[in-house]
Amino acid sequence: MSTCGLYEASAKFAVKIGLPMKSGIGGGLLAIVPGEGAIACYSPALDNIGNPITGLVFVESLSQKLQLSIFR
């Protein structure tokens, strides 16, 4: 999921957010916090690649605030 879950933007968000994620064309987003659980959200507005815009902003903010990145 870290390398292909967000289509062509996977590498960018792997470094930026630091969680393995999978998005769906319907607007769903699932992020895995290894050893802890998962974060799921829904955001129907998609970027030009097909990833949920608001969902990515939400998960990025949560990951930074709670220091969830697997790269820390």
PDB file of N, CA, C, O and CB in Angstrom:
ATOM      1  N   MET A   1       0.813  -1.196   0.000  1.00  0.00           N
ATOM      2  CA  MET A   1       0.000   0.000   0.000  1.00  0.00           C
ATOM      3  C   MET A   1       0.862   1.268   0.000  1.00  0.00           C
ATOM      4  O   MET A   1       0.459   2.298  -0.540  1.00  0.00           O
ATOM      5  CB  MET A   1      -0.928  -0.007   1.201  1.00  0.00           C
ATOM      6  N   SER A   2       2.030   1.186   0.599  1.00  0.00           N
ATOM      7  CA  SER A   2       2.886   2.377   0.653  1.00  0.00           C
ATOM      8  C   SER A   2       3.363   2.810  -0.718  1.00  0.00           C
ATOM      9  O   SER A   2       3.584   3.997  -0.958  1.00  0.00           O
ATOM     10  CB  SER A   2       4.080   2.121   1.541  1.00  0.00           C
ATOM     11  N   THR A   3       3.524   1.848  -1.621  1.00  0.00           N
ATOM     12  CA  THR A   3       4.106   2.183  -2.917  1.00  0.00           C
ATOM     13  C   THR A   3       3.107   2.275  -4.058  1.00  0.00           C
ATOM     14  O   THR A   3       3.469   2.731  -5.143  1.00  0.00           O
ATOM     15  CB  THR A   3       5.129   1.182  -3.262  1.00  0.00           C
ATOM     16  N   CYS A   4       1.859   1.857  -3.853  1.00  0.00           N
ATOM     17  CA  CYS A   4       0.927   1.915  -4.982  1.00  0.00           C
ATOM     18  C   CYS A   4      -0.522   2.201  -4.581  1.00  0.00           C
ATOM     19  O   CYS A   4      -1.388   2.212  -5.455  1.00  0.00           O
ATOM     20  CB  CYS A   4       0.979   0.622  -5.733  1.00  0.00           C
ATOM     21  N   GLY A   5      -0.819   2.429  -3.322  1.00  0.00           N
ATOM     22  CA  GLY A   5      -2.196   2.609  -2.875  1.00  0.00           C
ATOM     23  C   GLY A   5      -2.856   3.906  -3.298  1.00  0.00           C
ATOM     24  O   GLY A   5      -4.082   4.013  -3.267  1.00  0.00           O
ATOM     25  N   LEU A   6      -2.060   4.899  -3.697  1.00  0.00           N
ATOM     26  CA  LEU A   6      -2.610   6.192  -4.105  1.00  0.00           C
ATOM     27  C   LEU A   6      -2.248   6.516  -5.555  1.00  0.00           C
ATOM     28  O   LEU A   6      -1.986   7.668  -5.904  1.00  0.00           O
ATOM     29  CB  LEU A   6      -2.102   7.302  -3.176  1.00  0.00           C
ATOM     30  N   TYR A   7      -2.241   5.489  -6.380  1.00  0.00           N
ATOM     31  CA  TYR A   7      -1.948   5.641  -7.798  1.00  0.00           C
ATOM     32  C   TYR A   7      -0.577   6.278  -8.006  1.00  0.00           C
ATOM     33  O   TYR A   7       0.372   5.893  -7.322  1.00  0.00           O
ATOM     34  CB  TYR A   7      -3.032   6.482  -8.479  1.00  0.00           C
ATOM     35  N   GLU A   8      -0.436   7.223  -8.908  1.00  0.00           N
ATOM     36  CA  GLU A   8       0.859   7.831  -9.214  1.00  0.00           C
ATOM     37  C   GLU A   8       1.391   8.711  -8.083  1.00  0.00           C
ATOM     38  O   GLU A   8       2.574   9.049  -8.081  1.00  0.00           O
ATOM     39  CB  GLU A   8       0.751   8.649 -10.476  1.00  0.00           C
ATOM     40  N   ALA A   9       0.550   9.086  -7.129  1.00  0.00           N
ATOM     41  CA  ALA A   9       0.964   9.966  -6.036  1.00  0.00           C
ATOM     42  C   ALA A   9       1.427   9.196  -4.804  1.00  0.00           C
ATOM     43  O   ALA A   9       1.683   9.809  -3.767  1.00  0.00           O
ATOM     44  CB  ALA A   9      -0.174  10.884  -5.657  1.00  0.00           C
ATOM     45  N   SER A  10       1.540   7.895  -4.886  1.00  0.00           N
ATOM     46  CA  SER A  10       1.880   7.067  -3.721  1.00  0.00           C
ATOM     47  C   SER A  10       3.196   7.467  -3.069  1.00  0.00           C
ATOM     48  O   SER A  10       3.253   7.614  -1.848  1.00  0.00           O
ATOM     49  CB  SER A  10       1.948   5.616  -4.127  1.00  0.00           C
ATOM     50  N   ALA A  11       4.239   7.643  -3.842  1.00  0.00           N
ATOM     51  CA  ALA A  11       5.550   7.986  -3.275  1.00  0.00           C
ATOM     52  C   ALA A  11       5.514   9.340  -2.574  1.00  0.00           C
ATOM     53  O   ALA A  11       6.079   9.497  -1.492  1.00  0.00           O
ATOM     54  CB  ALA A  11       6.622   7.995  -4.375  1.00  0.00           C
ATOM     55  N   LYS A  12       4.857  10.307  -3.182  1.00  0.00           N
ATOM     56  CA  LYS A  12       4.759  11.653  -2.606  1.00  0.00           C
ATOM     57  C   LYS A  12       4.105  11.597  -1.228  1.00  0.00           C
ATOM     58  O   LYS A  12       4.618  12.177  -0.271  1.00  0.00           O
ATOM     59  CB  LYS A  12       3.957  12.590  -3.539  1.00  0.00           C
ATOM     60  N   PHE A  13       2.986  10.906  -1.128  1.00  0.00           N
ATOM     61  CA  PHE A  13       2.265  10.864   0.137  1.00  0.00           C
ATOM     62  C   PHE A  13       2.892   9.898   1.130  1.00  0.00           C
ATOM     63  O   PHE A  13       2.703  10.059   2.336  1.00  0.00           O
ATOM     64  CB  PHE A  13       0.829  10.481  -0.104  1.00  0.00           C
ATOM     65  N   ALA A  14       3.629   8.905   0.662  1.00  0.00           N
ATOM     66  CA  ALA A  14       4.343   8.013   1.578  1.00  0.00           C
ATOM     67  C   ALA A  14       5.336   8.819   2.410  1.00  0.00           C
ATOM     68  O   ALA A  14       5.461   8.608   3.617  1.00  0.00           O
ATOM     69  CB  ALA A  14       5.074   6.887   0.797  1.00  0.00           C
ATOM     70  N   VAL A  15       6.035   9.735   1.765  1.00  0.00           N
ATOM     71  CA  VAL A  15       7.005  10.576   2.457  1.00  0.00           C
ATOM     72  C   VAL A  15       6.304  11.678   3.243  1.00  0.00           C
ATOM     73  O   VAL A  15       6.674  11.954   4.384  1.00  0.00           O
ATOM     74  CB  VAL A  15       7.995  11.184   1.459  1.00  0.00           C
ATOM     75  N   LYS A  16       5.309  12.304   2.653  1.00  0.00           N
ATOM     76  CA  LYS A  16       4.637  13.449   3.263  1.00  0.00           C
ATOM     77  C   LYS A  16       3.812  13.057   4.490  1.00  0.00           C
ATOM     78  O   LYS A  16       3.837  13.766   5.496  1.00  0.00           O
ATOM     79  CB  LYS A  16       3.744  14.124   2.243  1.00  0.00           C
ATOM     80  N   ILE A  17       3.083  11.941   4.426  1.00  0.00           N
ATOM     81  CA  ILE A  17       2.190  11.526   5.506  1.00  0.00           C
ATOM     82  C   ILE A  17       2.807  10.408   6.333  1.00  0.00           C
ATOM     83  O   ILE A  17       2.663  10.396   7.556  1.00  0.00           O
ATOM     84  CB  ILE A  17       0.846  11.076   4.942  1.00  0.00           C
ATOM     85  N   GLY A  18       3.481   9.484   5.698  1.00  0.00           N
ATOM     86  CA  GLY A  18       4.184   8.438   6.419  1.00  0.00           C
ATOM     87  C   GLY A  18       3.343   7.258   6.862  1.00  0.00           C
ATOM     88  O   GLY A  18       3.727   6.540   7.785  1.00  0.00           O
ATOM     89  N   LEU A  19       2.200   7.043   6.221  1.00  0.00           N
ATOM     90  CA  LEU A  19       1.354   5.892   6.527  1.00  0.00           C
ATOM     91  C   LEU A  19       0.993   5.165   5.240  1.00  0.00           C
ATOM     92  O   LEU A  19       0.765   5.811   4.217  1.00  0.00           O
ATOM     93  CB  LEU A  19       0.076   6.330   7.281  1.00  0.00           C
ATOM     94  N   PRO A  20       0.935   3.842   5.265  1.00  0.00           N
ATOM     95  CA  PRO A  20       0.439   3.112   4.099  1.00  0.00           C
ATOM     96  C   PRO A  20      -1.041   3.431   3.901  1.00  0.00           C
ATOM     97  O   PRO A  20      -1.824   3.341   4.847  1.00  0.00           O
ATOM     98  CB  PRO A  20       0.658   1.576   4.266  1.00  0.00           C
ATOM     99  N   MET A  21      -1.432   3.801   2.685  1.00  0.00           N
ATOM    100  CA  MET A  21      -2.818   4.194   2.426  1.00  0.00           C
ATOM    101  C   MET A  21      -3.325   3.599   1.127  1.00  0.00           C
ATOM    102  O   MET A  21      -2.554   3.281   0.222  1.00  0.00           O
ATOM    103  CB  MET A  21      -2.944   5.710   2.384  1.00  0.00           C
ATOM    104  N   LYS A  22      -4.637   3.455   1.056  1.00  0.00           N
ATOM    105  CA  LYS A  22      -5.312   3.016  -0.162  1.00  0.00           C
ATOM    106  C   LYS A  22      -6.525   3.893  -0.369  1.00  0.00           C
ATOM    107  O   LYS A  22      -7.331   4.080   0.543  1.00  0.00           O
ATOM    108  CB  LYS A  22      -5.715   1.512  -0.087  1.00  0.00           C
ATOM    109  N   SER A  23      -6.654   4.428  -1.559  1.00  0.00           N
ATOM    110  CA  SER A  23      -7.839   5.226  -1.889  1.00  0.00           C
ATOM    111  C   SER A  23      -8.674   4.477  -2.914  1.00  0.00           C
ATOM    112  O   SER A  23      -8.188   3.600  -3.629  1.00  0.00           O
ATOM    113  CB  SER A  23      -7.439   6.632  -2.426  1.00  0.00           C
ATOM    114  N   GLY A  24      -9.919   4.845  -2.961  1.00  0.00           N
ATOM    115  CA  GLY A  24     -10.829   4.272  -3.938  1.00  0.00           C
ATOM    116  C   GLY A  24     -11.437   5.364  -4.791  1.00  0.00           C
ATOM    117  O   GLY A  24     -11.581   6.498  -4.334  1.00  0.00           O
ATOM    118  N   ILE A  25     -11.790   5.049  -6.004  1.00  0.00           N
ATOM    119  CA  ILE A  25     -12.339   6.031  -6.935  1.00  0.00           C
ATOM    120  C   ILE A  25     -13.676   6.608  -6.442  1.00  0.00           C
ATOM    121  O   ILE A  25     -14.124   7.642  -6.937  1.00  0.00           O
ATOM    122  CB  ILE A  25     -12.523   5.393  -8.311  1.00  0.00           C
ATOM    123  N   GLY A  26     -14.307   5.946  -5.476  1.00  0.00           N
ATOM    124  CA  GLY A  26     -15.553   6.445  -4.887  1.00  0.00           C
ATOM    125  C   GLY A  26     -15.337   7.472  -3.800  1.00  0.00           C
ATOM    126  O   GLY A  26     -16.309   8.036  -3.299  1.00  0.00           O
ATOM    127  N   GLY A  27     -14.078   7.741  -3.409  1.00  0.00           N
ATOM    128  CA  GLY A  27     -13.784   8.753  -2.398  1.00  0.00           C
ATOM    129  C   GLY A  27     -13.361   8.201  -1.057  1.00  0.00           C
ATOM    130  O   GLY A  27     -13.098   8.972  -0.135  1.00  0.00           O
ATOM    131  N   GLY A  28     -13.288   6.904  -0.920  1.00  0.00           N
ATOM    132  CA  GLY A  28     -12.860   6.309   0.340  1.00  0.00           C
ATOM    133  C   GLY A  28     -11.347   6.344   0.482  1.00  0.00           C
ATOM    134  O   GLY A  28     -10.614   6.296  -0.506  1.00  0.00           O
ATOM    135  N   LEU A  29     -10.895   6.426   1.712  1.00  0.00           N
ATOM    136  CA  LEU A  29      -9.463   6.426   1.996  1.00  0.00           C
ATOM    137  C   LEU A  29      -9.231   5.623   3.267  1.00  0.00           C
ATOM    138  O   LEU A  29      -9.909   5.830   4.273  1.00  0.00           O
ATOM    139  CB  LEU A  29      -8.908   7.882   2.140  1.00  0.00           C
ATOM    140  N   LEU A  30      -8.276   4.713   3.217  1.00  0.00           N
ATOM    141  CA  LEU A  30      -7.921   3.887   4.355  1.00  0.00           C
ATOM    142  C   LEU A  30      -6.426   4.033   4.603  1.00  0.00           C
ATOM    143  O   LEU A  30      -5.614   3.801   3.707  1.00  0.00           O
ATOM    144  CB  LEU A  30      -8.312   2.400   4.118  1.00  0.00           C
ATOM    145  N   ALA A  31      -6.068   4.418   5.823  1.00  0.00           N
ATOM    146  CA  ALA A  31      -4.665   4.524   6.224  1.00  0.00           C
ATOM    147  C   ALA A  31      -4.429   3.541   7.357  1.00  0.00           C
ATOM    148  O   ALA A  31      -5.247   3.429   8.270  1.00  0.00           O
ATOM    149  CB  ALA A  31      -4.294   5.987   6.657  1.00  0.00           C
ATOM    150  N   ILE A  32      -3.324   2.839   7.300  1.00  0.00           N
ATOM    151  CA  ILE A  32      -2.977   1.869   8.323  1.00  0.00           C
ATOM    152  C   ILE A  32      -1.907   2.460   9.237  1.00  0.00           C
ATOM    153  O   ILE A  32      -0.895   2.981   8.768  1.00  0.00           O
ATOM    154  CB  ILE A  32      -2.489   0.546   7.686  1.00  0.00           C
ATOM    155  N   VAL A  33      -2.140   2.372  10.541  1.00  0.00           N
ATOM    156  CA  VAL A  33      -1.152   2.769  11.539  1.00  0.00           C
ATOM    157  C   VAL A  33      -0.628   1.456  12.133  1.00  0.00           C
ATOM    158  O   VAL A  33      -1.260   0.887  13.023  1.00  0.00           O
ATOM    159  CB  VAL A  33      -1.775   3.741  12.662  1.00  0.00           C
ATOM    160  N   PRO A  34       0.516   0.975  11.650  1.00  0.00           N
ATOM    161  CA  PRO A  34       1.013  -0.340  12.066  1.00  0.00           C
ATOM    162  C   PRO A  34       1.083  -0.493  13.591  1.00  0.00           C
ATOM    163  O   PRO A  34       1.606   0.367  14.299  1.00  0.00           O
ATOM    164  CB  PRO A  34       2.390  -0.579  11.470  1.00  0.00           C
ATOM    165  N   GLY A  35       0.546  -1.597  14.062  1.00  0.00           N
ATOM    166  CA  GLY A  35       0.549  -1.891  15.483  1.00  0.00           C
ATOM    167  C   GLY A  35      -0.490  -1.160  16.295  1.00  0.00           C
ATOM    168  O   GLY A  35      -0.611  -1.393  17.497  1.00  0.00           O
ATOM    169  N   GLU A  36      -1.252  -0.271  15.656  1.00  0.00           N
ATOM    170  CA  GLU A  36      -2.239   0.543  16.362  1.00  0.00           C
ATOM    171  C   GLU A  36      -3.656   0.357  15.836  1.00  0.00           C
ATOM    172  O   GLU A  36      -4.582   0.133  16.616  1.00  0.00           O
ATOM    173  CB  GLU A  36      -1.860   1.991  16.269  1.00  0.00           C
ATOM    174  N   GLY A  37      -3.831   0.446  14.529  1.00  0.00           N
ATOM    175  CA  GLY A  37      -5.171   0.354  13.948  1.00  0.00           C
ATOM    176  C   GLY A  37      -5.213   0.988  12.567  1.00  0.00           C
ATOM    177  O   GLY A  37      -4.238   0.968  11.816  1.00  0.00           O
ATOM    178  N   ALA A  38      -6.365   1.545  12.262  1.00  0.00           N
ATOM    179  CA  ALA A  38      -6.570   2.130  10.937  1.00  0.00           C
ATOM    180  C   ALA A  38      -7.372   3.422  11.048  1.00  0.00           C
ATOM    181  O   ALA A  38      -8.092   3.649  12.020  1.00  0.00           O
ATOM    182  CB  ALA A  38      -7.287   1.131  10.006  1.00  0.00           C
ATOM    183  N   ILE A  39      -7.228   4.257  10.030  1.00  0.00           N
ATOM    184  CA  ILE A  39      -8.007   5.488   9.903  1.00  0.00           C
ATOM    185  C   ILE A  39      -8.744   5.380   8.582  1.00  0.00           C
ATOM    186  O   ILE A  39      -8.128   5.159   7.539  1.00  0.00           O
ATOM    187  CB  ILE A  39      -7.095   6.791   9.966  1.00  0.00           C
ATOM    188  N   ALA A  40     -10.045   5.532   8.621  1.00  0.00           N
ATOM    189  CA  ALA A  40     -10.845   5.485   7.396  1.00  0.00           C
ATOM    190  C   ALA A  40     -11.652   6.765   7.294  1.00  0.00           C
ATOM    191  O   ALA A  40     -12.161   7.268   8.296  1.00  0.00           O
ATOM    192  CB  ALA A  40     -11.780   4.239   7.375  1.00  0.00           C
ATOM    193  N   CYS A  41     -11.767   7.287   6.097  1.00  0.00           N
ATOM    194  CA  CYS A  41     -12.588   8.476   5.887  1.00  0.00           C
ATOM    195  C   CYS A  41     -13.151   8.451   4.464  1.00  0.00           C
ATOM    196  O   CYS A  41     -12.738   7.660   3.616  1.00  0.00           O
ATOM    197  CB  CYS A  41     -11.761   9.776   6.136  1.00  0.00           C
ATOM    198  N   TYR A  42     -14.093   9.336   4.246  1.00  0.00           N
ATOM    199  CA  TYR A  42     -14.759   9.440   2.948  1.00  0.00           C
ATOM    200  C   TYR A  42     -14.780  10.894   2.531  1.00  0.00           C
ATOM    201  O   TYR A  42     -15.166  11.766   3.310  1.00  0.00           O
ATOM    202  CB  TYR A  42     -16.201   8.858   3.001  1.00  0.00           C
ATOM    203  N   SER A  43     -14.372  11.153   1.319  1.00  0.00           N
ATOM    204  CA  SER A  43     -14.332  12.500   0.767  1.00  0.00           C
ATOM    205  C   SER A  43     -14.576  12.392  -0.736  1.00  0.00           C
ATOM    206  O   SER A  43     -13.668  12.015  -1.477  1.00  0.00           O
ATOM    207  CB  SER A  43     -12.962  13.210   1.078  1.00  0.00           C
ATOM    208  N   PRO A  44     -15.791  12.716  -1.202  1.00  0.00           N
ATOM    209  CA  PRO A  44     -16.129  12.467  -2.611  1.00  0.00           C
ATOM    210  C   PRO A  44     -15.377  13.311  -3.642  1.00  0.00           C
ATOM    211  O   PRO A  44     -15.263  12.898  -4.796  1.00  0.00           O
ATOM    212  CB  PRO A  44     -17.570  12.691  -2.796  1.00  0.00           C
ATOM    213  N   ALA A  45     -14.864  14.479  -3.254  1.00  0.00           N
ATOM    214  CA  ALA A  45     -14.134  15.309  -4.225  1.00  0.00           C
ATOM    215  C   ALA A  45     -12.746  14.701  -4.459  1.00  0.00           C
ATOM    216  O   ALA A  45     -11.977  14.518  -3.516  1.00  0.00           O
ATOM    217  CB  ALA A  45     -14.012  16.795  -3.720  1.00  0.00           C
ATOM    218  N   LEU A  46     -12.434  14.393  -5.712  1.00  0.00           N
ATOM    219  CA  LEU A  46     -11.179  13.744  -6.062  1.00  0.00           C
ATOM    220  C   LEU A  46     -10.223  14.697  -6.769  1.00  0.00           C
ATOM    221  O   LEU A  46     -10.655  15.625  -7.452  1.00  0.00           O
ATOM    222  CB  LEU A  46     -11.444  12.538  -6.939  1.00  0.00           C
ATOM    223  N   ASP A  47      -8.922  14.464  -6.603  1.00  0.00           N
ATOM    224  CA  ASP A  47      -7.945  15.242  -7.359  1.00  0.00           C
ATOM    225  C   ASP A  47      -7.837  14.655  -8.768  1.00  0.00           C
ATOM    226  O   ASP A  47      -8.551  13.706  -9.094  1.00  0.00           O
ATOM    227  CB  ASP A  47      -6.551  15.248  -6.643  1.00  0.00           C
ATOM    228  N   ASN A  48      -6.960  15.202  -9.599  1.00  0.00           N
ATOM    229  CA  ASN A  48      -6.867  14.749 -10.992  1.00  0.00           C
ATOM    230  C   ASN A  48      -6.307  13.331 -11.130  1.00  0.00           C
ATOM    231  O   ASN A  48      -6.395  12.736 -12.204  1.00  0.00           O
ATOM    232  CB  ASN A  48      -6.002  15.706 -11.779  1.00  0.00           C
ATOM    233  N   ILE A  49      -5.738  12.790 -10.065  1.00  0.00           N
ATOM    234  CA  ILE A  49      -5.207  11.421 -10.097  1.00  0.00           C
ATOM    235  C   ILE A  49      -6.276  10.414  -9.664  1.00  0.00           C
ATOM    236  O   ILE A  49      -6.226   9.248 -10.053  1.00  0.00           O
ATOM    237  CB  ILE A  49      -3.964  11.303  -9.184  1.00  0.00           C
ATOM    238  N   GLY A  50      -7.241  10.867  -8.859  1.00  0.00           N
ATOM    239  CA  GLY A  50      -8.302   9.983  -8.377  1.00  0.00           C
ATOM    240  C   GLY A  50      -8.296   9.758  -6.885  1.00  0.00           C
ATOM    241  O   GLY A  50      -8.966   8.850  -6.393  1.00  0.00           O
ATOM    242  N   ASN A  51      -7.541  10.575  -6.148  1.00  0.00           N
ATOM    243  CA  ASN A  51      -7.475  10.458  -4.695  1.00  0.00           C
ATOM    244  C   ASN A  51      -8.366  11.504  -4.027  1.00  0.00           C
ATOM    245  O   ASN A  51      -8.502  12.614  -4.540  1.00  0.00           O
ATOM    246  CB  ASN A  51      -6.024  10.606  -4.209  1.00  0.00           C
ATOM    247  N   PRO A  52      -8.977  11.159  -2.883  1.00  0.00           N
ATOM    248  CA  PRO A  52      -9.878  12.095  -2.192  1.00  0.00           C
ATOM    249  C   PRO A  52      -9.107  13.265  -1.567  1.00  0.00           C
ATOM    250  O   PRO A  52      -8.255  13.065  -0.702  1.00  0.00           O
ATOM    251  CB  PRO A  52     -10.676  11.356  -1.104  1.00  0.00           C
ATOM    252  N   ILE A  53      -9.411  14.460  -2.006  1.00  0.00           N
ATOM    253  CA  ILE A  53      -8.676  15.660  -1.602  1.00  0.00           C
ATOM    254  C   ILE A  53      -8.763  15.902  -0.094  1.00  0.00           C
ATOM    255  O   ILE A  53      -7.738  15.961   0.586  1.00  0.00           O
ATOM    256  CB  ILE A  53      -9.207  16.876  -2.352  1.00  0.00           C
ATOM    257  N   THR A  54      -9.960  16.041   0.417  1.00  0.00           N
ATOM    258  CA  THR A  54     -10.139  16.350   1.835  1.00  0.00           C
ATOM    259  C   THR A  54      -9.672  15.201   2.720  1.00  0.00           C
ATOM    260  O   THR A  54      -9.139  15.437   3.805  1.00  0.00           O
ATOM    261  CB  THR A  54     -11.601  16.668   2.126  1.00  0.00           C
ATOM    262  N   GLY A  55      -9.862  13.981   2.281  1.00  0.00           N
ATOM    263  CA  GLY A  55      -9.398  12.828   3.042  1.00  0.00           C
ATOM    264  C   GLY A  55      -7.891  12.845   3.242  1.00  0.00           C
ATOM    265  O   GLY A  55      -7.404  12.542   4.331  1.00  0.00           O
ATOM    266  N   LEU A  56      -7.159  13.194   2.208  1.00  0.00           N
ATOM    267  CA  LEU A  56      -5.703  13.265   2.313  1.00  0.00           C
ATOM    268  C   LEU A  56      -5.258  14.386   3.245  1.00  0.00           C
ATOM    269  O   LEU A  56      -4.309  14.224   4.012  1.00  0.00           O
ATOM    270  CB  LEU A  56      -5.086  13.463   0.935  1.00  0.00           C
ATOM    271  N   VAL A  57      -5.941  15.516   3.177  1.00  0.00           N
ATOM    272  CA  VAL A  57      -5.626  16.635   4.075  1.00  0.00           C
ATOM    273  C   VAL A  57      -5.881  16.219   5.523  1.00  0.00           C
ATOM    274  O   VAL A  57      -5.075  16.497   6.410  1.00  0.00           O
ATOM    275  CB  VAL A  57      -6.470  17.895   3.712  1.00  0.00           C
ATOM    276  N   PHE A  58      -7.018  15.546   5.751  1.00  0.00           N
ATOM    277  CA  PHE A  58      -7.366  15.093   7.096  1.00  0.00           C
ATOM    278  C   PHE A  58      -6.332  14.107   7.646  1.00  0.00           C
ATOM    279  O   PHE A  58      -5.855  14.277   8.768  1.00  0.00           O
ATOM    280  CB  PHE A  58      -8.750  14.448   7.089  1.00  0.00           C
ATOM    281  N   VAL A  59      -5.987  13.090   6.876  1.00  0.00           N
ATOM    282  CA  VAL A  59      -5.045  12.074   7.336  1.00  0.00           C
ATOM    283  C   VAL A  59      -3.653  12.681   7.535  1.00  0.00           C
ATOM    284  O   VAL A  59      -2.955  12.319   8.482  1.00  0.00           O
ATOM    285  CB  VAL A  59      -4.983  10.906   6.333  1.00  0.00           C
ATOM    286  N   GLU A  60      -3.249  13.587   6.666  1.00  0.00           N
ATOM    287  CA  GLU A  60      -1.955  14.250   6.834  1.00  0.00           C
ATOM    288  C   GLU A  60      -1.919  15.041   8.141  1.00  0.00           C
ATOM    289  O   GLU A  60      -0.952  14.952   8.897  1.00  0.00           O
ATOM    290  CB  GLU A  60      -1.667  15.181   5.640  1.00  0.00           C
ATOM    291  N   SER A  61      -2.963  15.806   8.401  1.00  0.00           N
ATOM    292  CA  SER A  61      -3.037  16.601   9.620  1.00  0.00           C
ATOM    293  C   SER A  61      -3.016  15.709  10.867  1.00  0.00           C
ATOM    294  O   SER A  61      -2.285  15.982  11.818  1.00  0.00           O
ATOM    295  CB  SER A  61      -4.302  17.467   9.611  1.00  0.00           C
ATOM    296  N   LEU A  62      -3.806  14.664  10.854  1.00  0.00           N
ATOM    297  CA  LEU A  62      -3.866  13.737  11.984  1.00  0.00           C
ATOM    298  C   LEU A  62      -2.515  13.049  12.199  1.00  0.00           C
ATOM    299  O   LEU A  62      -2.056  12.916  13.334  1.00  0.00           O
ATOM    300  CB  LEU A  62      -4.966  12.686  11.756  1.00  0.00           C
ATOM    301  N   SER A  63      -1.892  12.621  11.125  1.00  0.00           N
ATOM    302  CA  SER A  63      -0.597  11.953  11.209  1.00  0.00           C
ATOM    303  C   SER A  63       0.460  12.871  11.806  1.00  0.00           C
ATOM    304  O   SER A  63       1.274  12.440  12.623  1.00  0.00           O
ATOM    305  CB  SER A  63      -0.155  11.475   9.828  1.00  0.00           C
ATOM    306  N   GLN A  64       0.449  14.131  11.401  1.00  0.00           N
ATOM    307  CA  GLN A  64       1.431  15.082  11.922  1.00  0.00           C
ATOM    308  C   GLN A  64       1.168  15.414  13.383  1.00  0.00           C
ATOM    309  O   GLN A  64       2.095  15.436  14.192  1.00  0.00           O
ATOM    310  CB  GLN A  64       1.423  16.357  11.092  1.00  0.00           C
ATOM    311  N   LYS A  65      -0.089  15.672  13.724  1.00  0.00           N
ATOM    312  CA  LYS A  65      -0.433  16.043  15.101  1.00  0.00           C
ATOM    313  C   LYS A  65      -0.163  14.911  16.090  1.00  0.00           C
ATOM    314  O   LYS A  65       0.285  15.162  17.208  1.00  0.00           O
ATOM    315  CB  LYS A  65      -1.897  16.452  15.180  1.00  0.00           C
ATOM    316  N   LEU A  66      -0.428  13.681  15.692  1.00  0.00           N
ATOM    317  CA  LEU A  66      -0.253  12.530  16.581  1.00  0.00           C
ATOM    318  C   LEU A  66       1.072  11.795  16.357  1.00  0.00           C
ATOM    319  O   LEU A  66       1.329  10.770  16.989  1.00  0.00           O
ATOM    320  CB  LEU A  66      -1.402  11.564  16.394  1.00  0.00           C
ATOM    321  N   GLN A  67       1.909  12.318  15.459  1.00  0.00           N
ATOM    322  CA  GLN A  67       3.208  11.731  15.139  1.00  0.00           C
ATOM    323  C   GLN A  67       3.082  10.239  14.795  1.00  0.00           C
ATOM    324  O   GLN A  67       3.712   9.387  15.422  1.00  0.00           O
ATOM    325  CB  GLN A  67       4.174  11.920  16.317  1.00  0.00           C
ATOM    326  N   LEU A  68       2.263   9.950  13.798  1.00  0.00           N
ATOM    327  CA  LEU A  68       1.974   8.582  13.411  1.00  0.00           C
ATOM    328  C   LEU A  68       2.870   8.044  12.296  1.00  0.00           C
ATOM    329  O   LEU A  68       2.815   6.852  11.992  1.00  0.00           O
ATOM    330  CB  LEU A  68       0.560   8.486  12.991  1.00  0.00           C
ATOM    331  N   SER A  69       3.676   8.879  11.694  1.00  0.00           N
ATOM    332  CA  SER A  69       4.484   8.456  10.549  1.00  0.00           C
ATOM    333  C   SER A  69       5.342   7.245  10.883  1.00  0.00           C
ATOM    334  O   SER A  69       5.945   7.177  11.954  1.00  0.00           O
ATOM    335  CB  SER A  69       5.369   9.600  10.077  1.00  0.00           C
ATOM    336  N   ILE A  70       5.393   6.303   9.974  1.00  0.00           N
ATOM    337  CA  ILE A  70       6.246   5.132  10.164  1.00  0.00           C
ATOM    338  C   ILE A  70       7.712   5.478   9.920  1.00  0.00           C
ATOM    339  O   ILE A  70       8.586   4.648  10.171  1.00  0.00           O
ATOM    340  CB  ILE A  70       5.810   3.995   9.232  1.00  0.00           C
ATOM    341  N   PHE A  71       7.998   6.681   9.438  1.00  0.00           N
ATOM    342  CA  PHE A  71       9.359   7.103   9.142  1.00  0.00           C
ATOM    343  C   PHE A  71       9.972   7.978  10.236  1.00  0.00           C
ATOM    344  O   PHE A  71      11.040   8.553  10.025  1.00  0.00           O
ATOM    345  CB  PHE A  71       9.382   7.842   7.838  1.00  0.00           C
ATOM    346  N   ARG A  72       9.339   8.092  11.374  1.00  0.00           N
ATOM    347  CA  ARG A  72       9.892   8.932  12.442  1.00  0.00           C
ATOM    348  C   ARG A  72      10.824   8.168  13.315  1.00  0.00           C
ATOM    349  O   ARG A  72      11.378   8.725  14.263  1.00  0.00           O
ATOM    350  CB  ARG A  72       8.799   9.525  13.279  1.00  0.00           C
TER     351      ARG A  72
END
